[in-house]
Amino acid sequence: MGRNSQGSVVGLLVVVALIAAVGAGCSSGQCPTRTVYVERPAPVAVAQPEPAPMVEEWVTLDQHVNFAPNSARIEPEAAEVLARVAEELRGTEVLRVRVEGHTNGRGRQERNEQLSVRRAEAVVEALVAQGVDRDLFEQLGHGAERRLVEARTVEAGEQNRRVELHALVRHTADPGGGAETQQDAYAMAR
């Protein structure tokens, strides 16, 4: 007979003891008593896996959000990129997002600094409009201080008129020792 649970084994032994007592002539209320001991198995400790350690790291969006000259308006192509970024930000444990605006260096320094701040603000507003928490963001305007390309060509200007996004994310560490990077998730926004 197999055991389904400890309770059914104890219940079966009590029934057997009652049948034995009735069969032994226990009708007068004076029944012979017998003590029955039931051995219960010791509880088995189930090993719980150690939770994977959490890691925090800054990841950078591979694709920049580019702008037309002297503009902080989000272009349709940039809006598509930001829609994918917003989706990734909402699906990741993000602690902070640093939004850095840049210009190409043409014009006065003060104007470029203001324009770079407006570009960063435009990107933040676009992401907030898509459901990303405003409190996550810090925005910086670098003007023309951090140009990607120093040349004064049209192509160089296009590359330098941009906003870069950097996110501080928390995720589980790879059990093999290295951290699973969220960079791959942000690479989707290319």
N, CA, C and O atoms as a DFTB+ gen file, in Angstrom:
760 C
 N C O
     1  1       0.861      -1.177       0.000
     2  2       0.000       0.000       0.000
     3  2       0.895       1.224       0.000
     4  3       1.802       1.328       0.826
     5  1       0.656       2.139      -0.904
     6  2       1.477       3.342      -0.980
     7  2       0.958       4.424      -0.057
     8  3      -0.224       4.442       0.289
     9  1       1.827       5.315       0.338
    10  2       1.442       6.424       1.200
    11  2       1.263       7.663       0.342
    12  3       2.169       8.075      -0.382
    13  1       0.090       8.243       0.434
    14  2      -0.149       9.498      -0.276
    15  2       0.208      10.680       0.586
    16  3       0.672      11.708       0.093
    17  1      -0.013      10.530       1.884
    18  2       0.352      11.598       2.812
    19  2       0.438      11.006       4.208
    20  3      -0.051       9.905       4.459
    21  1       1.061      11.743       5.108
    22  2       1.201      11.258       6.475
    23  2      -0.158      11.137       7.152
    24  3      -0.373      10.226       7.952
    25  1      -1.073      12.046       6.841
    26  2      -2.396      12.028       7.464
    27  2      -3.166      10.766       7.118
    28  3      -3.862      10.228       7.978
    29  1      -3.068      10.277       5.895
    30  2      -3.816       9.078       5.513
    31  2      -3.257       7.840       6.197
    32  3      -4.013       6.914       6.492
    33  1      -1.950       7.797       6.460
    34  2      -1.359       6.658       7.159
    35  2      -1.845       6.639       8.605
    36  3      -2.210       5.580       9.115
    37  1      -1.857       7.791       9.274
    38  2      -2.332       7.855      10.661
    39  2      -3.812       7.492      10.716
    40  3      -4.231       6.746      11.601
    41  1      -4.599       8.002       9.794
    42  2      -6.028       7.693       9.767
    43  2      -6.285       6.210       9.565
    44  3      -7.191       5.658      10.190
    45  1      -5.525       5.558       8.723
    46  2      -5.674       4.138       8.465
    47  2      -5.345       3.336       9.727
    48  3      -6.042       2.370      10.038
    49  1      -4.301       3.718      10.452
    50  2      -3.935       3.005      11.680
    51  2      -5.000       3.156      12.755
    52  3      -5.242       2.214      13.509
    53  1      -5.642       4.311      12.846
    54  2      -6.717       4.513      13.824
    55  2      -7.899       3.624      13.482
    56  3      -8.497       3.028      14.379
    57  1      -8.247       3.521      12.221
    58  2      -9.361       2.657      11.801
    59  2      -9.039       1.205      12.119
    60  3      -9.897       0.485      12.630
    61  1      -7.815       0.755      11.826
    62  2      -7.411      -0.626      12.123
    63  2      -7.487      -0.873      13.631
    64  3      -7.931      -1.943      14.048
    65  1      -7.067       0.084      14.455
    66  2      -7.105      -0.081      15.914
    67  2      -8.542      -0.178      16.395
    68  3      -8.821      -0.962      17.303
    69  1      -9.466       0.586      15.825
    70  2     -10.876       0.510      16.225
    71  2     -11.490      -0.826      15.855
    72  3     -12.234      -1.413      16.640
    73  1     -11.182      -1.302      14.671
    74  2     -11.724      -2.614      14.242
    75  2     -11.207      -3.703      15.167
    76  3     -11.953      -4.608      15.540
    77  1      -9.927      -3.622      15.540
    78  2      -9.343      -4.630      16.438
    79  2      -9.999      -4.561      17.811
    80  3     -10.219      -5.589      18.452
    81  1     -10.315      -3.332      18.268
    82  2     -10.931      -3.175      19.584
    83  2     -12.337      -3.746      19.591
    84  3     -12.717      -4.417      20.550
    85  1     -13.121      -3.501      18.549
    86  2     -14.485      -4.036      18.468
    87  2     -14.426      -5.558      18.392
    88  3     -15.230      -6.241      19.028
    89  1     -13.498      -6.086      17.635
    90  2     -13.353      -7.543      17.497
    91  2     -12.890      -8.198      18.787
    92  3     -13.086      -9.401      18.958
    93  1     -12.280      -7.446      19.702
    94  2     -11.773      -8.015      20.957
    95  2     -12.834      -7.991      22.051
    96  3     -12.514      -8.245      23.212
    97  1     -14.068      -7.697      21.720
    98  2     -15.138      -7.727      22.698
    99  2     -15.185      -6.488      23.543
   100  3     -15.194      -6.578      24.770
   101  1     -15.215      -5.388      22.953
   102  2     -15.150      -4.105      23.634
   103  2     -16.540      -3.488      23.708
   104  3     -16.664      -2.264      23.659
   105  1     -17.576      -4.288      23.823
   106  2     -18.927      -3.747      23.798
   107  2     -19.343      -3.147      25.127
   108  3     -20.248      -2.313      25.144
   109  1     -18.736      -3.521      26.232
   110  2     -19.140      -3.030      27.535
   111  2     -18.527      -1.689      27.890
   112  3     -18.735      -1.196      28.999
   113  1     -17.791      -1.098      26.995
   114  2     -17.150       0.180      27.247
   115  2     -15.782       0.037      27.863
   116  3     -15.080       1.038      28.004
   117  1     -15.371      -1.146      28.233
   118  2     -14.043      -1.410      28.768
   119  2     -13.223      -2.061      27.669
   120  3     -13.278      -3.277      27.483
   121  1     -12.506      -1.302      26.983
   122  2     -11.724      -1.810      25.849
   123  2     -10.262      -1.907      26.237
   124  3      -9.726      -1.036      26.923
   125  1      -9.635      -2.962      25.796
   126  2      -8.192      -3.031      26.006
   127  2      -7.525      -1.928      25.162
   128  3      -7.922      -1.674      24.025
   129  1      -6.531      -1.299      25.731
   130  2      -5.862      -0.220      24.993
   131  2      -4.511      -0.687      24.515
   132  3      -3.837      -1.505      25.141
   133  1      -4.158      -0.153      23.420
   134  2      -2.881      -0.461      22.829
   135  2      -2.332       0.823      22.224
   136  3      -3.049       1.528      21.513
   137  1      -1.106       1.125      22.490
   138  2      -0.485       2.330      21.941
   139  2       0.165       1.985      20.615
   140  3       0.925       1.024      20.498
   141  1      -0.156       2.793      19.627
   142  2       0.407       2.594      18.290
   143  2       1.284       3.803      17.984
   144  3       0.839       4.947      18.079
   145  1       2.508       3.540      17.624
   146  2       3.425       4.618      17.250
   147  2       3.571       4.657      15.735
   148  3       3.799       3.643      15.076
   149  1       3.431       5.843      15.225
   150  2       3.575       6.035      13.785
   151  2       4.851       6.822      13.547
   152  3       5.042       7.906      14.099
   153  1       5.707       6.272      12.733
   154  2       6.962       6.952      12.425
   155  2       6.733       7.899      11.251
   156  3       6.304       7.496      10.170
   157  1       7.028       9.142      11.495
   158  2       6.887      10.137      10.433
   159  2       8.258      10.448       9.859
   160  3       9.232      10.580      10.600
   161  1       8.332      10.562       8.572
   162  2       9.638      10.880       7.982
   163  2      10.061      12.300       8.366
   164  3       9.234      13.196       8.539
   165  1      11.364      12.468       8.491
   166  2      11.902      13.796       8.819
   167  2      11.645      14.753       7.652
   168  3      11.683      14.344       6.492
   169  1      11.386      16.019       7.962
   170  2      11.159      16.965       6.871
   171  2      12.412      17.088       5.998
   172  3      13.541      17.074       6.487
   173  1      12.178      17.205       4.730
   174  2      13.273      17.312       3.772
   175  2      13.482      18.784       3.443
   176  3      12.552      19.487       3.048
   177  1      14.698      19.229       3.611
   178  2      15.031      20.624       3.278
   179  2      15.229      20.725       1.765
   180  3      16.016      19.985       1.175
   181  1      14.510      21.639       1.165
   182  2      14.643      21.870      -0.270
   183  2      15.592      23.044      -0.466
   184  3      15.353      24.148       0.022
   185  1      16.648      22.785      -1.174
   186  2      17.642      23.840      -1.406
   187  2      17.064      24.895      -2.351
   188  3      16.617      24.580      -3.454
   189  1      17.081      26.134      -1.905
   190  2      16.610      27.246      -2.728
   191  2      17.806      27.815      -3.493
   192  3      18.866      28.034      -2.906
   193  1      17.647      28.053      -4.777
   194  2      18.767      28.628      -5.515
   195  2      19.064      30.034      -5.013
   196  3      18.160      30.793      -4.664
   197  1      20.327      30.356      -4.986
   198  2      20.736      31.701      -4.588
   199  2      20.236      32.691      -5.632
   200  3      20.387      32.447      -6.829
   201  1      19.649      33.794      -5.206
   202  2      19.231      34.776      -6.204
   203  2      20.462      35.368      -6.889
   204  3      21.498      35.589      -6.262
   205  1      20.323      35.616      -8.182
   206  2      21.435      36.202      -8.934
   207  2      21.687      37.611      -8.416
   208  3      20.741      38.351      -8.144
   209  1      22.947      37.985      -8.278
   210  2      23.243      39.335      -7.798
   211  2      22.782      40.380      -8.810
   212  3      22.754      40.135     -10.016
   213  1      22.426      41.534      -8.293
   214  2      21.987      42.635      -9.151
   215  2      23.190      43.509      -9.480
   216  3      24.084      43.707      -8.658
   217  1      23.186      44.021     -10.697
   218  2      24.270      44.857     -11.195
   219  2      23.659      46.147     -11.722
   220  3      22.593      46.132     -12.338
   221  1      24.337      47.258     -11.478
   222  2      23.926      48.536     -12.058
   223  2      25.019      48.970     -13.019
   224  3      26.206      48.923     -12.696
   225  1      24.600      49.393     -14.209
   226  2      25.580      49.870     -15.173
   227  2      24.950      50.912     -16.094
   228  3      23.745      50.909     -16.345
   229  1      25.811      51.802     -16.589
   230  2      25.376      52.788     -17.574
   231  2      25.479      52.156     -18.955
   232  3      26.503      51.574     -19.312
   233  1      24.420      52.276     -19.711
   234  2      24.431      51.825     -21.106
   235  2      24.110      53.015     -21.991
   236  3      23.392      53.930     -21.586
   237  1      24.647      52.996     -23.199
   238  2      24.484      54.104     -24.128
   239  2      23.710      53.637     -25.342
   240  3      23.980      52.569     -25.890
   241  1      22.764      54.425     -25.752
   242  2      22.016      54.143     -26.961
   243  2      22.967      54.261     -28.148
   244  3      23.652      55.272     -28.302
   245  1      23.008      53.229     -28.980
   246  2      23.925      53.243     -30.123
   247  2      23.573      54.317     -31.146
   248  3      24.461      54.936     -31.731
   249  1      22.307      54.535     -31.357
   250  2      21.855      55.500     -32.361
   251  2      21.596      56.840     -31.697
   252  3      20.972      56.905     -30.637
   253  1      22.068      57.894     -32.313
   254  2      21.791      59.242     -31.823
   255  2      20.506      59.750     -32.451
   256  3      20.097      59.303     -33.523
   257  1      19.888      60.681     -31.769
   258  2      18.730      61.378     -32.328
   259  2      19.285      62.649     -32.956
   260  3      19.793      63.528     -32.259
   261  1      19.182      62.737     -34.282
   262  2      19.767      63.878     -35.000
   263  2      18.718      64.933     -35.310
   264  3      17.519      64.656     -35.329
   265  1      19.201      66.165     -35.554
   266  2      18.333      67.322     -35.762
   267  2      18.757      68.087     -37.008
   268  3      19.891      67.982     -37.475
   269  1      17.821      68.849     -37.523
   270  2      18.107      69.772     -38.626
   271  2      18.908      70.947     -38.064
   272  3      18.898      71.171     -36.854
   273  1      19.601      71.702     -38.923
   274  2      20.357      72.864     -38.438
   275  2      19.454      73.863     -37.707
   276  3      18.324      74.109     -38.131
   277  1      19.950      74.429     -36.624
   278  2      19.252      75.448     -35.828
   279  2      17.860      75.016     -35.383
   280  3      16.959      75.849     -35.278
   281  1      17.674      73.733     -35.121
   282  2      16.349      73.233     -34.768
   283  2      16.435      72.264     -33.587
   284  3      17.411      71.535     -33.409
   285  1      15.365      72.294     -32.791
   286  2      15.199      71.315     -31.715
   287  2      13.942      70.492     -31.956
   288  3      13.448      69.831     -31.043
   289  1      13.423      70.526     -33.174
   290  2      12.214      69.791     -33.526
   291  2      12.557      68.326     -33.806
   292  3      13.522      68.029     -34.511
   293  1      11.757      67.418     -33.246
   294  2      11.952      65.980     -33.457
   295  2      11.459      65.641     -34.862
   296  3      10.289      65.842     -35.185
   297  1      12.356      65.131     -35.683
   298  2      12.022      64.717     -37.048
   299  2      11.319      63.354     -37.009
   300  3      11.478      62.614     -36.038
   301  1      10.536      63.006     -38.058
   302  2       9.828      61.713     -38.061
   303  2      10.742      60.502     -37.854
   304  3      10.375      59.564     -37.145
   305  1      11.920      60.517     -38.463
   306  2      12.849      59.392     -38.280
   307  2      13.278      59.287     -36.822
   308  3      13.370      58.186     -36.279
   309  1      13.540      60.421     -36.190
   310  2      13.933      60.433     -34.774
   311  2      12.765      59.995     -33.893
   312  3      12.978      59.344     -32.871
   313  1      11.545      60.340     -34.271
   314  2      10.372      59.940     -33.489
   315  2      10.240      58.418     -33.467
   316  3       9.853      57.845     -32.449
   317  1      10.556      57.768     -34.575
   318  2      10.512      56.300     -34.614
   319  2      11.565      55.701     -33.682
   320  3      11.292      54.741     -32.961
   321  1      12.755      56.269     -33.700
   322  2      13.811      55.804     -32.804
   323  2      13.375      55.984     -31.354
   324  3      13.545      55.082     -30.534
   325  1      12.815      57.147     -31.040
   326  2      12.406      57.427     -29.659
   327  2      11.256      56.533     -29.213
   328  3      11.160      56.205     -28.030
   329  1      10.389      56.135     -30.124
   330  2       9.308      55.206     -29.768
   331  2       9.888      53.869     -29.316
   332  3       9.413      53.279     -28.345
   333  1      10.914      53.391     -30.017
   334  2      11.551      52.131     -29.615
   335  2      12.321      52.301     -28.304
   336  3      12.321      51.407     -27.457
   337  1      12.970      53.439     -28.144
   338  2      13.700      53.707     -26.893
   339  2      12.723      53.742     -25.716
   340  3      12.999      53.164     -24.664
   341  1      11.594      54.409     -25.888
   342  2      10.594      54.493     -24.817
   343  2      10.113      53.106     -24.420
   344  3       9.943      52.819     -23.235
   345  1       9.896      52.257     -25.397
   346  2       9.454      50.898     -25.110
   347  2      10.513      50.151     -24.294
   348  3      10.180      49.451     -23.338
   349  1      11.766      50.296     -24.664
   350  2      12.845      49.641     -23.919
   351  2      12.972      50.207     -22.510
   352  3      13.176      49.458     -21.555
   353  1      12.851      51.521     -22.377
   354  2      12.964      52.140     -21.052
   355  2      11.840      51.688     -20.130
   356  3      12.059      51.475     -18.937
   357  1      10.637      51.543     -20.678
   358  2       9.508      51.090     -19.861
   359  2       9.657      49.627     -19.464
   360  3       9.113      49.214     -18.440
   361  1      10.383      48.833     -20.253
   362  2      10.516      47.404     -19.988
   363  2      11.783      47.027     -19.252
   364  3      12.085      45.841     -19.112
   365  1      12.526      48.004     -18.781
   366  2      13.808      47.758     -18.116
   367  2      13.795      48.482     -16.769
   368  3      13.154      49.523     -16.626
   369  1      14.492      47.936     -15.802
   370  2      14.601      48.619     -14.513
   371  2      15.628      49.740     -14.661
   372  3      16.829      49.532     -14.493
   373  1      15.130      50.917     -14.974
   374  2      15.973      52.087     -15.232
   375  2      15.986      52.958     -13.982
   376  3      14.940      53.271     -13.414
   377  1      17.191      53.343     -13.566
   378  2      17.338      54.195     -12.387
   379  2      17.461      55.668     -12.778
   380  3      16.921      56.534     -12.090
   381  1      18.153      55.955     -13.857
   382  2      18.358      57.333     -14.355
   383  2      18.527      57.270     -15.861
   384  3      18.966      56.259     -16.410
   385  1      18.172      58.367     -16.522
   386  2      18.447      58.533     -17.951
   387  2      19.067      59.910     -18.121
   388  3      18.474      60.928     -17.762
   389  1      20.266      59.917     -18.673
   390  2      20.959      61.180     -18.945
   391  2      20.792      61.477     -20.425
   392  3      21.180      60.677     -21.277
   393  1      20.212      62.635     -20.724
   394  2      19.952      63.055     -22.100
   395  2      20.879      64.235     -22.386
   396  3      20.771      65.288     -21.756
   397  1      21.792      64.048     -23.347
   398  2      22.821      65.049     -23.622
   399  2      22.651      65.619     -25.028
   400  3      22.741      64.900     -26.024
   401  1      22.403      66.934     -25.085
   402  2      22.241      67.615     -26.366
   403  2      23.565      68.165     -26.876
   404  3      24.421      68.576     -26.093
   405  1      23.725      68.169     -28.202
   406  2      24.956      68.634     -28.847
   407  2      24.620      69.457     -30.088
   408  3      23.537      69.333     -30.661
   409  1      25.559      70.291     -30.484
   410  2      25.429      71.076     -31.720
   411  2      26.681      70.867     -32.567
   412  3      27.637      70.211     -32.153
   413  1      26.641      71.452     -33.776
   414  2      27.748      71.243     -34.705
   415  2      28.857      72.290     -34.604
   416  3      29.879      72.144     -35.274
   417  1      28.703      73.300     -33.823
   418  2      29.773      74.277     -33.641
   419  2      29.652      75.523     -34.495
   420  3      30.422      76.465     -34.306
   421  1      28.731      75.560     -35.409
   422  2      28.538      76.776     -36.208
   423  2      27.745      77.767     -35.373
   424  3      26.797      77.390     -34.685
   425  1      28.121      78.998     -35.434
   426  2      27.413      80.037     -34.681
   427  2      28.088      80.305     -33.350
   428  3      29.144      79.759     -33.034
   429  1      27.433      81.175     -32.578
   430  2      27.992      81.590     -31.283
   431  2      27.864      80.477     -30.247
   432  3      26.929      79.676     -30.272
   433  1      28.825      80.456     -29.347
   434  2      28.869      79.431     -28.306
   435  2      27.608      79.468     -27.440
   436  3      27.024      78.420     -27.164
   437  1      27.184      80.647     -27.011
   438  2      25.998      80.766     -26.160
   439  2      24.760      80.216     -26.867
   440  3      23.958      79.509     -26.258
   441  1      24.610      80.535     -28.127
   442  2      23.464      80.039     -28.909
   443  2      23.513      78.512     -29.016
   444  3      22.487      77.845     -28.883
   445  1      24.711      77.961     -29.257
   446  2      24.845      76.512     -29.359
   447  2      24.519      75.822     -28.041
   448  3      23.905      74.755     -28.038
   449  1      24.919      76.413     -26.929
   450  2      24.605      75.825     -25.628
   451  2      23.103      75.820     -25.381
   452  3      22.561      74.823     -24.902
   453  1      22.428      76.905     -25.697
   454  2      20.976      76.975     -25.530
   455  2      20.269      75.972     -26.441
   456  3      19.327      75.300     -26.021
   457  1      20.728      75.876     -27.686
   458  2      20.127      74.949     -28.635
   459  2      20.323      73.497     -28.179
   460  3      19.415      72.678     -28.315
   461  1      21.487      73.185     -27.648
   462  2      21.731      71.817     -27.198
   463  2      20.820      71.458     -26.017
   464  3      20.366      70.318     -25.909
   465  1      20.555      72.417     -25.143
   466  2      19.625      72.181     -24.024
   467  2      18.210      71.973     -24.562
   468  3      17.509      71.069     -24.108
   469  1      17.783      72.788     -25.516
   470  2      16.439      72.640     -26.097
   471  2      16.281      71.284     -26.786
   472  3      15.211      70.678     -26.729
   473  1      17.333      70.815     -27.430
   474  2      17.281      69.492     -28.071
   475  2      17.112      68.391     -27.028
   476  3      16.309      67.477     -27.209
   477  1      17.864      68.481     -25.948
   478  2      17.723      67.487     -24.877
   479  2      16.308      67.535     -24.289
   480  3      15.702      66.493     -24.040
   481  1      15.786      68.743     -24.069
   482  2      14.423      68.888     -23.539
   483  2      13.391      68.302     -24.494
   484  3      12.425      67.680     -24.052
   485  1      13.581      68.490     -25.794
   486  2      12.636      67.948     -26.777
   487  2      12.605      66.423     -26.730
   488  3      11.539      65.818     -26.850
   489  1      13.753      65.812     -26.559
   490  2      13.815      64.354     -26.476
   491  2      13.143      63.876     -25.188
   492  3      12.396      62.898     -25.209
   493  1      13.396      64.544     -24.087
   494  2      12.752      64.174     -22.826
   495  2      11.231      64.266     -22.971
   496  3      10.514      63.347     -22.573
   497  1      10.741      65.361     -23.535
   498  2       9.293      65.528     -23.705
   499  2       8.708      64.426     -24.587
   500  3       7.617      63.927     -24.311
   501  1       9.419      64.047     -25.640
   502  2       8.932      62.980     -26.521
   503  2       8.857      61.649     -25.774
   504  3       7.905      60.892     -25.963
   505  1       9.828      61.360     -24.946
   506  2       9.825      60.107     -24.192
   507  2       8.768      60.108     -23.085
   508  3       8.127      59.087     -22.836
   509  1       8.588      61.244     -22.427
   510  2       7.549      61.360     -21.392
   511  2       6.166      61.191     -22.028
   512  3       5.286      60.554     -21.449
   513  1       5.983      61.760     -23.212
   514  2       4.695      61.626     -23.916
   515  2       4.393      60.168     -24.254
   516  3       3.239      59.808     -24.488
   517  1       5.425      59.338     -24.278
   518  2       5.233      57.918     -24.583
   519  2       5.249      57.049     -23.327
   520  3       5.401      55.831     -23.410
   521  1       5.091      57.685     -22.160
   522  2       4.883      56.930     -20.936
   523  2       6.107      56.681     -20.074
   524  3       6.028      55.930     -19.103
   525  1       7.240      57.294     -20.405
   526  2       8.426      57.127     -19.562
   527  2       8.350      58.163     -18.438
   528  3       8.002      59.320     -18.672
   529  1       8.678      57.740     -17.229
   530  2       8.577      58.590     -16.042
   531  2       9.531      59.786     -16.140
   532  3      10.737      59.608     -16.307
   533  1       8.990      60.991     -16.037
   534  2       9.776      62.227     -16.135
   535  2      10.875      62.293     -15.074
   536  3      11.939      62.863     -15.318
   537  1      10.624      61.717     -13.905
   538  2      11.590      61.796     -12.814
   539  2      12.892      61.040     -13.100
   540  3      13.881      61.230     -12.392
   541  1      12.902      60.198     -14.115
   542  2      14.109      59.449     -14.454
   543  2      15.171      60.315     -15.136
   544  3      16.352      59.967     -15.127
   545  1      14.758      61.433     -15.721
   546  2      15.628      62.162     -16.632
   547  2      16.448      63.258     -15.972
   548  3      16.005      63.940     -15.049
   549  1      17.656      63.394     -16.484
   550  2      18.448      64.590     -16.263
   551  2      18.915      64.996     -17.664
   552  3      19.305      64.148     -18.466
   553  1      18.871      66.279     -17.944
   554  2      19.224      66.736     -19.283
   555  2      20.372      67.719     -19.212
   556  3      20.450      68.566     -18.322
   557  1      21.257      67.580     -20.175
   558  2      22.448      68.411     -20.249
   559  2      22.594      68.948     -21.661
   560  3      22.253      68.277     -22.635
   561  1      23.100      70.157     -21.758
   562  2      23.436      70.725     -23.058
   563  2      24.923      70.985     -23.127
   564  3      25.463      71.743     -22.321
   565  1      25.588      70.367     -24.078
   566  2      27.032      70.518     -24.197
   567  2      27.436      71.506     -25.287
   568  3      28.625      71.770     -25.469
   569  1      26.466      72.052     -26.009
   570  2      26.826      72.937     -27.112
   571  2      27.676      72.182     -28.110
   572  3      27.348      71.064     -28.506
   573  1      28.786      72.811     -28.518
   574  2      29.687      72.191     -29.500
   575  2      30.931      71.595     -28.845
   576  3      31.890      71.263     -29.543
   577  1      30.934      71.453     -27.522
   578  2      32.111      70.971     -26.799
   579  2      32.504      69.543     -27.146
   580  3      33.689      69.212     -27.128
   581  1      31.546      68.702     -27.458
   582  2      31.811      67.270     -27.654
   583  2      31.402      66.830     -29.059
   584  3      30.560      65.948     -29.227
   585  1      31.994      67.439     -30.030
   586  2      31.684      67.058     -31.412
   587  2      32.248      65.676     -31.720
   588  3      33.335      65.320     -31.264
   589  1      31.500      64.910     -32.494
   590  2      31.974      63.602     -32.937
   591  2      33.007      63.753     -34.048
   592  3      33.973      62.995     -34.132
   593  1      32.777      64.751     -34.898
   594  2      33.635      64.982     -36.057
   595  2      34.047      66.445     -36.044
   596  3      33.201      67.329     -35.910
   597  1      35.327      66.700     -36.182
   598  2      35.834      68.076     -36.134
   599  2      35.731      68.802     -37.475
   600  3      35.779      70.032     -37.507
   601  1      35.593      68.090     -38.550
   602  2      35.559      68.721     -39.875
   603  2      34.357      69.650     -39.991
   604  3      33.378      69.487     -39.263
   605  1      34.419      70.605     -40.881
   606  2      33.321      71.561     -41.099
   607  2      32.571      71.233     -42.379
   608  3      32.276      72.124     -43.175
   609  1      32.262      69.956     -42.580
   610  2      31.513      69.537     -43.755
   611  2      30.044      69.375     -43.390
   612  3      29.682      69.369     -42.214
   613  1      29.204      69.245     -44.412
   614  2      27.772      69.023     -44.182
   615  2      27.562      67.727     -43.407
   616  3      26.765      67.679     -42.470
   617  1      28.276      66.684     -43.800
   618  2      28.137      65.389     -43.123
   619  2      28.561      65.479     -41.657
   620  3      27.913      64.908     -40.780
   621  1      29.647      66.196     -41.401
   622  2      30.110      66.360     -40.019
   623  2      29.070      67.111     -39.196
   624  3      28.806      66.754     -38.048
   625  1      28.483      68.144     -39.777
   626  2      27.447      68.893     -39.075
   627  2      26.254      68.027     -38.724
   628  3      25.701      68.142     -37.630
   629  1      25.849      67.153     -39.651
   630  2      24.719      66.251     -39.396
   631  2      25.020      65.307     -38.237
   632  3      24.146      65.037     -37.412
   633  1      26.248      64.805     -38.170
   634  2      26.615      63.876     -37.093
   635  2      26.701      64.589     -35.747
   636  3      26.388      64.006     -34.710
   637  1      27.122      65.834     -35.767
   638  2      27.308      66.566     -34.510
   639  2      26.010      67.138     -33.944
   640  3      25.929      67.380     -32.740
   641  1      24.999      67.359     -34.775
   642  2      23.698      67.873     -34.301
   643  2      22.891      66.679     -33.794
   644  3      22.178      66.032     -34.561
   645  1      23.009      66.393     -32.504
   646  2      22.445      65.146     -31.993
   647  2      22.105      65.259     -30.508
   648  3      22.492      66.199     -29.814
   649  1      21.367      64.256     -30.067
   650  2      21.151      64.012     -28.638
   651  2      21.556      62.574     -28.388
   652  3      21.167      61.669     -29.127
   653  1      22.342      62.370     -27.341
   654  2      22.745      61.034     -26.914
   655  2      21.991      60.686     -25.634
   656  3      21.724      61.549     -24.799
   657  1      21.657      59.414     -25.499
   658  2      20.964      58.936     -24.305
   659  2      21.820      57.890     -23.605
   660  3      22.357      56.978     -24.234
   661  1      21.934      58.042     -22.288
   662  2      22.665      57.097     -21.449
   663  2      21.727      56.717     -20.303
   664  3      21.153      57.588     -19.650
   665  1      21.576      55.418     -20.064
   666  2      20.659      54.958     -19.016
   667  2      21.416      54.150     -17.974
   668  3      22.227      53.286     -18.306
   669  1      21.139      54.446     -16.709
   670  2      21.651      53.639     -15.609
   671  2      20.589      52.576     -15.339
   672  3      19.482      52.888     -14.900
   673  1      20.937      51.322     -15.605
   674  2      19.979      50.228     -15.477
   675  2      20.444      49.250     -14.407
   676  3      21.634      49.134     -14.114
   677  1      19.472      48.552     -13.835
   678  2      19.748      47.494     -12.859
   679  2      19.248      46.198     -13.476
   680  3      18.134      46.128     -13.997
   681  1      20.090      45.172     -13.408
   682  2      19.707      43.875     -13.948
   683  2      20.492      42.794     -13.228
   684  3      21.402      43.087     -12.453
   685  1      20.137      41.548     -13.486
   686  2      20.823      40.446     -12.835
   687  2      22.153      40.195     -13.514
   688  3      22.308      40.396     -14.718
   689  1      23.099      39.754     -12.724
   690  2      24.421      39.424     -13.255
   691  2      24.365      38.059     -13.912
   692  3      23.572      37.202     -13.522
   693  1      25.183      37.869     -14.877
   694  2      25.312      36.594     -15.566
   695  2      25.926      35.587     -14.598
   696  3      26.944      35.891     -13.976
   697  1      25.333      34.380     -14.448
   698  2      25.896      33.407     -13.521
   699  2      27.316      32.993     -13.880
   700  3      28.036      32.473     -13.027
   701  1      27.728      33.209     -15.105
   702  2      29.071      32.858     -15.531
   703  2      30.114      33.843     -15.058
   704  3      31.305      33.634     -15.288
   705  1      29.698      34.914     -14.402
   706  2      30.657      35.863     -13.863
   707  2      30.528      37.239     -14.467
   708  3      30.697      38.231     -13.757
   709  1      30.237      37.341     -15.749
   710  2      30.090      38.646     -16.374
   711  2      28.679      39.140     -16.227
   712  3      27.793      38.372     -15.852
   713  1      28.449      40.383     -16.508
   714  2      27.097      40.941     -16.410
   715  2      26.405      40.817     -17.748
   716  3      27.010      41.056     -18.793
   717  1      25.124      40.439     -17.716
   718  2      24.317      40.475     -18.929
   719  2      24.088      41.928     -19.232
   720  3      23.483      42.633     -18.425
   721  1      24.533      42.385     -20.326
   722  2      24.427      43.807     -20.601
   723  2      23.082      44.159     -21.204
   724  3      22.518      43.395     -21.987
   725  1      22.583      45.306     -20.836
   726  2      21.357      45.824     -21.427
   727  2      21.666      46.548     -22.733
   728  3      20.751      47.000     -23.422
   729  1      22.940      46.661     -23.078
   730  2      23.323      47.361     -24.301
   731  2      22.627      46.724     -25.511
   732  3      22.232      47.438     -26.432
   733  1      22.472      45.402     -25.523
   734  2      21.812      44.748     -26.645
   735  2      20.364      45.212     -26.777
   736  3      19.862      45.368     -27.891
   737  1      19.700      45.431     -25.666
   738  2      18.325      45.918     -25.720
   739  2      18.269      47.301     -26.360
   740  3      17.364      47.595     -27.141
   741  1      19.231      48.138     -26.029
   742  2      19.242      49.480     -26.579
   743  2      19.726      49.492     -28.021
   744  3      19.443      50.440     -28.753
   745  1      20.443      48.469     -28.441
   746  2      20.880      48.385     -29.827
   747  2      19.687      48.195     -30.751
   748  3      19.774      48.510     -31.938
   749  1      18.568      47.682     -30.226
   750  2      17.356      47.522     -31.023
   751  2      16.873      48.860     -31.560
   752  3      16.204      48.908     -32.592
   753  1      17.194      49.918     -30.888
   754  2      16.674      51.218     -31.267
   755  2      17.438      51.829     -32.442
   756  3      17.279      53.013     -32.739
   757  1      18.239      51.051     -33.086
   758  2      18.991      51.551     -34.243
   759  2      18.088      51.810     -35.421
   760  3      18.558      52.234     -36.477
